[in-house]
Amino acid sequence: MPSEPLRPYISSFYMMDARLAEGQRIEDWLLPEWASLRMAQSGLCTAGIVPHPPEPRAGMMASGPTSYATRISIGSARIWGIGILPLGWSRFVSAPAAQFADRISDAAIEPAWAALSPIYDLVFAGSPSPGLAAERLEGHFTSLLAASKPGEDEARIRTTHRLLIDEQFGAVGDLADHLGLSSRTLERFCLKAFGFSPKLLLRRQRFTRSLARFLLNPTHTWTSMLDDHYVDQAHFVRDFRRFMGMSPSAYAQAPHPMLAATARARDAAVGGAVQALHRP
C-alpha cells in the first residue's frame, strides 16, 4: 500500500514473478479497471484489449481506464504494476482520461505519461529488492505530488468516485441529482476524469462487483454472485459478453493463473479483490 498521502491517487504497488519452463507461457484476462502502469523485465509480454488480439508490448505498458478485458500473455518475467485511481490520473497524467480509455500506450515515449517515464529504472536498475523498489516508487510519487497543485475538479472527482463504488447508485439520474449536475455536465465531467460516460461507468461497476465475488468464491454459482442491480441472469450474461468478450461459462472453464493469485493477494492486503472497486 502507498503511504497515507498517496492513497487517494494510487491504489497499490504490486510485483509478480512468473517462473516458467523455457518456452512456456501463461495467459489470462484482466478485468476492466481504472488506469494502470505495468513494467515487465525479461520475457516477451503480449497484451490486447478485447476484442483486439494480444500483440508484443514495450517494457512500460500504460493503460488508461478500461471497459473491456485485457488479454495478457507472458513468459518468465518479473512484472511491477501501479494502480492509478481517477484522482491520480488528474494529478499525474496530462490528458483527459477519455483520450486513453481502452488503450495501451508505451509510457516511455507517450508525452502524457512523461512524469512517470523514469519509473522503469526505479524498479529494475541495479536489481533492487522488492522492498527497495517499492520505496523508490513511493519517493517518486511523493515528489510528483509535492511538485503539483490540486486541480479544480479534485473535490468533485473524489465525491463522484465514492458514489460510483457505492452499491446503492445504479442510475445516472440518481448520480446527477446527488452531485447537483445536469446530465450533460455529468457526461462531460465523467469522460474527462473517468474516461467513460456515467452510464457505462455504473454498468461496469455493477458487472465488476459480480465478477469479483466469483473470483473469491469460484465454487459458487453465477446466480448467487449477481449484483442486486441485475434484473436476471440473462441481463448479466449480456454484460459479461460486452465486458469480457466471452460467455461466463467459457470464462469459468479457462485457467486464471494471474488474476486468481492477484485477486487473493489484493483482497488480503487492500480489502478488495479488484482495482475497479478500490475505495480511495
C-alpha positions as CSV (number, residue, x, y, z in Angstrom):
1,M,0.0,0.0,0.0
2,P,1.2,3.5,-0.7
3,S,1.6,5.9,2.2
4,E,-1.4,7.8,3.5
5,P,-0.9,11.0,1.4
6,L,-0.8,8.9,-1.8
7,R,-3.8,6.7,-1.2
8,P,-6.3,8.9,-2.9
9,Y,-4.2,8.7,-6.0
10,I,-2.6,5.3,-6.1
11,S,-4.5,2.0,-5.3
12,S,-1.4,-0.1,-4.8
13,F,2.2,-1.0,-5.8
14,Y,2.5,-4.7,-6.7
15,M,5.0,-7.1,-8.1
16,M,4.6,-10.5,-9.7
17,D,7.2,-13.1,-10.5
18,A,6.4,-15.7,-13.2
19,R,8.9,-18.5,-13.2
20,L,8.2,-20.9,-16.0
21,A,9.9,-23.6,-18.0
22,E,11.8,-22.4,-21.1
23,G,9.2,-21.7,-23.9
24,Q,6.3,-21.9,-21.5
25,R,3.7,-19.1,-21.4
26,I,0.7,-18.3,-19.3
27,E,-2.4,-16.3,-20.4
28,D,-5.2,-14.6,-18.6
29,W,-7.9,-11.9,-18.9
30,L,-7.6,-8.9,-16.7
31,L,-10.8,-7.3,-15.7
32,P,-12.0,-3.8,-16.7
33,E,-10.3,-1.4,-14.3
34,W,-9.0,2.2,-13.6
35,A,-5.7,3.2,-15.2
36,S,-2.5,1.2,-14.6
37,L,1.2,1.2,-15.4
38,R,2.8,-2.2,-15.8
39,M,6.5,-2.8,-16.3
40,A,8.0,-6.1,-17.4
41,Q,11.6,-7.3,-17.2
42,S,12.7,-10.0,-19.5
43,G,10.3,-12.4,-21.2
44,L,8.1,-11.3,-24.1
45,C,4.8,-9.8,-22.9
46,T,1.8,-9.5,-25.2
47,A,-1.4,-7.7,-24.4
48,G,-4.5,-6.6,-26.1
49,I,-7.8,-5.0,-25.0
50,V,-10.8,-7.1,-26.1
51,P,-11.7,-7.6,-29.0
52,H,-8.2,-6.8,-30.3
53,P,-5.7,-9.7,-30.3
54,P,-2.7,-9.5,-28.0
55,E,0.5,-8.0,-29.5
56,P,4.0,-7.5,-28.2
57,R,4.3,-4.6,-25.8
58,A,7.1,-2.3,-24.7
59,G,8.6,-2.5,-21.2
60,M,6.3,0.2,-19.9
61,M,2.7,-0.6,-20.7
62,A,0.4,2.3,-19.8
63,S,-3.3,1.6,-19.8
64,G,-6.0,4.2,-19.5
65,P,-9.2,3.2,-17.8
66,T,-10.7,0.1,-19.4
67,S,-14.3,-1.0,-20.2
68,Y,-13.1,-4.3,-21.7
69,A,-11.0,-7.2,-20.5
70,T,-7.3,-7.1,-21.3
71,R,-5.9,-10.4,-22.6
72,I,-2.3,-10.8,-21.5
73,S,0.3,-13.5,-22.1
74,I,3.8,-13.7,-20.5
75,G,6.8,-16.0,-20.3
76,S,9.2,-16.0,-17.4
77,A,9.2,-12.4,-16.2
78,R,9.1,-10.0,-13.2
79,I,6.3,-7.5,-13.6
80,W,5.8,-4.4,-11.5
81,G,2.4,-2.6,-11.5
82,I,0.9,0.6,-10.2
83,G,-2.8,1.1,-10.0
84,I,-3.7,4.7,-10.8
85,L,-7.0,5.9,-9.4
86,P,-9.1,8.6,-11.1
87,L,-7.7,11.3,-8.8
88,G,-4.2,10.1,-9.6
89,W,-4.9,10.4,-13.3
90,S,-5.9,14.0,-12.9
91,R,-2.7,14.7,-11.0
92,F,-0.1,12.6,-12.8
93,V,-1.2,12.2,-16.4
94,S,-1.5,15.3,-18.6
95,A,-4.5,14.3,-20.8
96,P,-8.3,13.7,-20.4
97,A,-9.0,10.1,-19.4
98,A,-11.2,9.6,-22.4
99,Q,-8.2,10.1,-24.7
100,F,-6.6,7.0,-23.3
101,A,-9.7,4.9,-22.4
102,D,-9.5,1.3,-23.7
103,R,-6.0,1.9,-25.0
104,I,-2.5,0.6,-24.2
105,S,0.4,3.0,-24.8
106,D,4.2,3.0,-24.4
107,A,4.7,5.2,-21.3
108,A,8.4,5.7,-22.2
109,I,7.5,7.7,-25.3
110,E,4.0,9.0,-24.8
111,P,4.1,12.7,-23.7
112,A,1.0,12.5,-21.5
113,W,2.8,9.9,-19.3
114,A,6.1,11.8,-19.1
115,A,6.0,12.3,-15.4
116,L,6.0,8.5,-14.9
117,S,8.6,7.6,-17.5
118,P,11.5,7.3,-15.0
119,I,9.7,4.6,-13.1
120,Y,11.1,1.6,-15.1
121,D,14.6,2.3,-13.9
122,L,13.4,2.8,-10.3
123,V,12.2,-0.8,-10.1
124,F,14.7,-2.6,-12.3
125,A,18.0,-0.6,-12.3
126,G,20.5,-2.4,-10.1
127,S,18.1,-5.3,-9.5
128,P,16.7,-3.8,-6.2
129,S,14.9,-5.9,-3.7
130,P,11.1,-5.6,-3.8
131,G,11.2,-3.5,-0.7
132,L,13.7,-1.1,-2.1
133,A,11.9,-0.8,-5.4
134,A,8.6,0.0,-3.6
135,E,10.4,2.7,-1.6
136,R,11.7,4.2,-4.8
137,L,8.2,4.2,-6.2
138,E,6.9,5.8,-3.1
139,G,9.5,8.5,-3.2
140,H,8.9,9.3,-6.9
141,F,5.1,9.7,-6.5
142,T,5.6,11.7,-3.2
143,S,7.8,14.1,-5.2
144,L,5.3,14.4,-8.0
145,L,2.6,15.1,-5.6
146,A,4.6,17.8,-3.8
147,A,5.5,19.5,-7.1
148,S,2.0,19.6,-8.5
149,K,-1.1,21.6,-7.5
150,P,-4.6,20.2,-7.0
151,G,-6.8,20.5,-10.0
152,E,-10.1,22.4,-9.8
153,D,-12.1,19.2,-10.2
154,E,-10.4,17.2,-7.4
155,A,-13.2,17.6,-4.9
156,R,-15.8,16.5,-7.5
157,I,-13.7,13.6,-8.6
158,R,-13.4,12.4,-5.0
159,T,-17.1,12.6,-4.5
160,T,-18.0,11.0,-7.8
161,H,-15.6,8.1,-7.3
162,R,-17.1,7.4,-3.9
163,L,-20.6,7.4,-5.4
164,L,-19.6,5.1,-8.3
165,I,-18.4,2.4,-5.9
166,D,-21.5,2.8,-3.7
167,E,-23.8,-0.1,-4.5
168,Q,-27.0,2.0,-3.9
169,F,-26.3,4.1,-7.0
170,G,-27.4,2.3,-10.2
171,A,-28.9,5.0,-12.3
172,V,-27.4,8.1,-13.9
173,G,-30.2,10.3,-12.7
174,D,-29.6,9.4,-9.1
175,L,-25.9,10.2,-9.6
176,A,-26.6,13.5,-11.3
177,D,-29.1,14.5,-8.6
178,H,-26.7,13.7,-5.8
179,L,-23.9,15.7,-7.4
180,G,-26.2,18.6,-8.3
181,L,-25.2,18.4,-12.0
182,S,-27.2,18.3,-15.2
183,S,-27.0,15.1,-17.2
184,R,-24.9,16.8,-19.9
185,T,-22.5,18.3,-17.4
186,L,-22.1,15.0,-15.7
187,E,-21.4,13.3,-19.0
188,R,-18.6,15.8,-19.9
189,F,-17.1,15.6,-16.5
190,C,-17.1,11.8,-16.4
191,L,-15.4,11.5,-19.8
192,K,-12.7,13.9,-18.8
193,A,-12.0,12.5,-15.3
194,F,-13.0,8.8,-15.5
195,G,-12.8,8.0,-19.3
196,F,-16.4,6.9,-19.9
197,S,-19.9,8.1,-19.7
198,P,-21.7,7.8,-16.3
199,K,-24.0,5.1,-17.8
200,L,-21.1,2.9,-18.8
201,L,-19.2,3.5,-15.5
202,L,-22.2,2.4,-13.5
203,R,-22.7,-0.6,-15.7
204,R,-19.0,-1.5,-15.4
205,Q,-19.1,-1.2,-11.6
206,R,-22.2,-3.5,-11.4
207,F,-20.5,-6.1,-13.5
208,T,-17.2,-5.9,-11.7
209,R,-18.9,-6.4,-8.3
210,S,-20.4,-9.6,-9.5
211,L,-17.2,-11.0,-11.1
212,A,-15.1,-10.0,-8.0
213,R,-17.4,-12.2,-5.8
214,F,-16.9,-15.1,-8.2
215,L,-13.1,-14.7,-8.2
216,L,-13.0,-15.1,-4.4
217,N,-15.7,-17.9,-4.4
218,P,-15.2,-19.8,-7.7
219,T,-17.1,-22.8,-6.4
220,H,-20.3,-20.8,-6.2
221,T,-22.8,-20.4,-9.0
222,W,-23.0,-17.2,-11.0
223,T,-26.6,-16.7,-9.9
224,S,-25.5,-16.4,-6.2
225,M,-22.8,-13.9,-7.1
226,L,-25.0,-11.4,-9.1
227,D,-25.2,-7.8,-8.1
228,D,-28.6,-6.6,-6.8
229,H,-29.0,-4.2,-9.8
230,Y,-29.2,-7.1,-12.3
231,V,-32.7,-8.0,-13.4
232,D,-31.9,-11.6,-14.1
233,Q,-29.1,-13.9,-15.2
234,A,-29.7,-13.1,-18.9
235,H,-29.0,-9.5,-18.1
236,F,-25.7,-10.5,-16.5
237,V,-24.7,-12.7,-19.4
238,R,-25.2,-9.8,-21.9
239,D,-22.9,-7.6,-19.7
240,F,-20.4,-10.5,-19.4
241,R,-20.1,-10.8,-23.2
242,R,-19.8,-7.0,-23.5
243,F,-17.0,-6.6,-21.0
244,M,-15.1,-9.8,-21.3
245,G,-15.7,-10.9,-24.9
246,M,-16.8,-14.4,-23.9
247,S,-19.6,-16.2,-22.1
248,P,-19.5,-16.7,-18.3
249,S,-19.1,-20.5,-18.8
250,A,-16.2,-20.1,-21.1
251,Y,-14.5,-17.8,-18.6
252,A,-15.1,-20.1,-15.7
253,Q,-13.6,-23.1,-17.6
254,A,-10.4,-21.2,-18.5
255,P,-7.4,-21.1,-16.2
256,H,-6.7,-17.8,-14.5
257,P,-3.2,-18.1,-13.0
258,M,-2.5,-14.4,-12.8
259,L,-5.9,-13.0,-11.9
260,A,-6.7,-15.6,-9.3
261,A,-3.4,-15.1,-7.5
262,T,-3.6,-11.3,-7.6
263,A,-7.3,-11.2,-6.5
264,R,-6.5,-13.2,-3.4
265,A,-3.4,-11.2,-2.6
266,R,-5.1,-7.9,-3.2
267,D,-8.1,-8.8,-1.1
268,A,-5.8,-9.8,1.8
269,A,-3.7,-6.6,1.5
270,V,-6.2,-4.0,0.5
271,G,-9.6,-5.4,1.3
272,G,-10.9,-5.7,-2.3
273,A,-10.2,-8.3,-5.0
274,V,-10.2,-5.9,-8.0
275,Q,-8.9,-2.4,-8.6
276,A,-12.1,-1.0,-10.1
277,L,-13.8,-1.5,-6.7
278,H,-11.0,0.1,-4.7
279,R,-12.2,2.6,-2.0
280,P,-9.8,5.6,-2.1
